[in-house]
Amino acid sequence: MRHLLRNLVCAVLLLSFTGATVAAEFWQSDWQIPEKWATKQLLIRPITEADSQALYYTYMDAQQALYQQLGWSWPSAKTSIEQNQSMVRYHLSQWQDKSAFTYVVIIPQTSRIIGMLYMVPVLDSHESSPGIDTEHFNAEVSWWLTPSAYDDGLQNLFFTQLLKWLHKDWPWQQILLPVSDHNAPTLTLLQDSVARALGHDQDLQQRFFALTLN
């Protein structure tokens, strides 16, 4: 019993010196990257260089709506095809480095791109946002869908399938979901979902939600 208590005390002292909170990891080398999530209605798969042109025209057709809604200062009305190609190549390099994962959202029957999904490490800048402990989260997940996808009622379907995919195939435990104050459809969706509201950054005009997975 004495040995047990002594070991326990040593463990507590060790934590007090090293820090009791262990930062959640974005990616480990032995983890397998989930390749895709496919249903009859939606396909979520990794972005490819062949997507470049179709992707460009998809978001530029909805440029004004996306620019106002996302709060990312993107896509600009001046975004060029060349800039888009550079963006796609950057996402592909992130894939190779396993530093972030970008997917396209597609209607399988028509191969039409209707959005994008981003899975990235949590931004350090969020540490200063109220209610956010960035070390608690493995990843930050965000997305956009075209206005026509909203009109077709696809956001709820997309989010339902995303939740299933995250729970089934991804190794993470805690996900951070940042959403612009101007993104009313996604705010409403998350407020009515299993996601937990965390806080609001008035300077960034952004709200944060959390998802617990495994």
C-alpha positions in Angstrom: 0.0 0.0 0.0 2.9 2.3 0.9 4.5 1.7 -2.5 1.2 2.4 -4.2 0.8 5.7 -2.4 4.4 6.7 -3.0 4.0 6.0 -6.7 0.8 8.0 -6.9 2.5 10.9 -5.1 5.4 10.7 -7.5 3.0 10.7 -10.5 1.2 13.8 -9.2 4.5 15.6 -8.6 5.7 14.7 -12.1 2.5 16.1 -13.6 2.9 19.3 -11.7 6.3 19.8 -13.2 5.5 18.7 -16.8 2.0 20.0 -17.1 -1.1 17.9 -16.5 -2.6 18.8 -19.9 -1.3 16.9 -22.9 -2.0 18.6 -26.2 -4.2 16.7 -28.6 -2.3 15.7 -31.7 -3.5 16.5 -35.2 -1.9 13.6 -36.8 0.3 10.6 -36.0 2.5 8.8 -38.5 0.8 5.4 -37.9 -2.7 6.7 -38.5 -4.5 5.9 -41.7 -6.0 8.8 -43.6 -9.7 8.2 -44.4 -9.8 8.3 -48.2 -13.5 9.0 -48.9 -17.1 8.8 -47.7 -19.5 7.7 -50.3 -23.3 7.5 -50.3 -25.9 7.5 -53.1 -26.5 11.2 -52.6 -23.1 12.6 -51.7 -19.4 11.8 -52.2 -16.7 13.3 -50.1 -13.2 12.6 -51.5 -9.7 14.1 -51.6 -9.2 17.1 -53.8 -7.1 16.4 -57.0 -5.4 18.6 -59.5 -8.0 17.5 -62.0 -10.7 19.3 -59.9 -9.0 22.6 -60.4 -11.1 24.1 -63.2 -14.5 22.7 -62.1 -13.8 23.9 -58.6 -12.9 27.4 -59.7 -16.1 27.8 -61.6 -18.1 26.3 -58.8 -17.1 28.8 -56.2 -16.8 31.8 -58.5 -20.4 31.3 -59.6 -21.2 31.8 -56.0 -18.4 34.2 -55.2 -20.4 37.1 -53.6 -22.5 34.8 -51.4 -19.5 32.8 -50.2 -17.4 35.9 -49.6 -20.1 37.4 -47.4 -21.0 34.2 -45.6 -17.7 32.6 -44.8 -15.8 35.6 -43.4 -12.5 34.3 -44.9 -11.9 37.2 -47.3 -12.3 34.5 -49.9 -13.2 34.0 -52.7 -12.3 37.4 -54.0 -14.0 38.7 -57.1 -10.5 39.1 -58.5 -9.5 35.4 -57.9 -7.9 34.1 -61.1 -7.7 30.6 -62.5 -3.9 30.7 -61.9 -4.5 31.6 -58.2 -7.0 28.8 -57.9 -4.4 26.4 -59.4 -1.9 27.5 -56.8 -4.4 27.0 -54.1 -5.2 23.4 -55.3 -1.4 22.6 -55.4 -1.1 24.0 -51.9 -3.8 21.7 -50.6 -2.2 18.7 -52.4 1.2 19.5 -50.7 -0.6 19.6 -47.4 -1.9 16.1 -48.1 1.6 14.9 -48.9 2.9 16.3 -45.6 -0.2 15.2 -43.7 -0.4 18.7 -42.3 -4.0 19.2 -43.4 -6.7 17.4 -45.5 -9.0 19.1 -48.0 -11.9 17.3 -49.7 -14.4 18.1 -52.4 -18.1 17.4 -51.9 -19.7 16.0 -55.0 -23.1 14.8 -56.3 -22.2 11.3 -57.5 -24.8 11.1 -60.3 -23.5 14.2 -62.1 -20.0 14.5 -60.7 -20.9 18.1 -59.8 -18.8 19.8 -57.1 -21.0 21.5 -54.6 -18.6 22.3 -51.8 -15.3 21.7 -50.0 -14.4 20.3 -46.6 -11.3 21.3 -44.7 -9.6 19.4 -41.8 -6.7 21.4 -40.4 -4.8 21.8 -37.1 -6.4 24.2 -34.7 -5.1 27.7 -35.3 -2.9 29.1 -32.5 -4.7 32.4 -32.8 -7.9 30.8 -31.5 -6.2 30.5 -28.1 -7.1 34.1 -27.4 -10.8 33.5 -28.3 -13.2 33.3 -25.3 -13.8 29.7 -24.1 -11.3 28.1 -26.4 -8.4 25.8 -25.2 -6.7 25.0 -28.4 -4.7 22.2 -26.9 -7.9 20.3 -26.1 -8.8 19.8 -29.8 -7.2 17.5 -32.4 -8.4 19.4 -35.4 -10.4 22.3 -36.8 -13.1 21.4 -39.3 -14.9 23.8 -41.7 -16.7 23.7 -45.0 -18.6 25.6 -47.6 -21.5 24.5 -49.8 -22.9 26.4 -52.8 -26.2 28.3 -52.5 -27.8 25.8 -54.9 -26.8 23.0 -52.5 -28.6 24.9 -49.7 -31.6 25.4 -52.0 -31.7 21.6 -52.6 -31.6 20.9 -48.9 -28.2 19.2 -49.0 -26.6 20.9 -45.9 -28.4 18.7 -43.4 -27.6 15.6 -45.4 -23.9 16.7 -45.7 -23.6 17.3 -42.0 -25.3 14.0 -41.1 -22.9 12.1 -43.3 -19.9 14.1 -42.0 -20.8 13.2 -38.4 -21.0 9.5 -39.4 -17.7 9.7 -41.2 -15.9 11.4 -38.3 -17.2 8.9 -35.8 -16.5 5.9 -37.9 -13.2 6.5 -39.6 -11.3 9.4 -38.0 -8.9 8.9 -35.0 -9.7 12.2 -33.3 -11.5 12.8 -30.0 -12.3 16.5 -30.0 -13.1 18.7 -33.0 -13.4 22.5 -33.1 -15.9 24.0 -35.5 -15.4 27.8 -36.1 -18.3 29.5 -37.9 -18.6 33.2 -39.1 -21.4 35.3 -37.5 -22.5 35.8 -41.1 -22.9 32.1 -41.9 -26.5 31.9 -40.7 -27.3 28.4 -42.3 -24.4 26.7 -40.6 -24.9 28.5 -37.3 -28.5 27.3 -37.2 -27.4 23.8 -38.2 -24.9 23.6 -35.4 -27.1 25.1 -32.8 -29.7 22.4 -33.5 -27.1 19.6 -33.5 -25.1 17.6 -31.0 -22.3 20.1 -31.2 -21.6 22.2 -28.1 -21.5 26.0 -28.2 -18.2 27.2 -26.7 -17.8 30.9 -27.2 -18.0 34.0 -29.4 -15.1 36.1 -30.6 -16.5 39.5 -31.3 -13.3 40.8 -32.9 -13.2 37.9 -35.4 -17.0 37.8 -35.6 -16.8 34.1 -35.2 -18.6 31.5 -33.0 -17.0 28.2 -31.9 -18.6 24.8 -31.4 -17.1 21.5 -30.3 -17.7 17.9 -31.3 -16.7 14.9 -29.1 -16.0 11.8 -31.3 -14.3 8.8 -29.6 
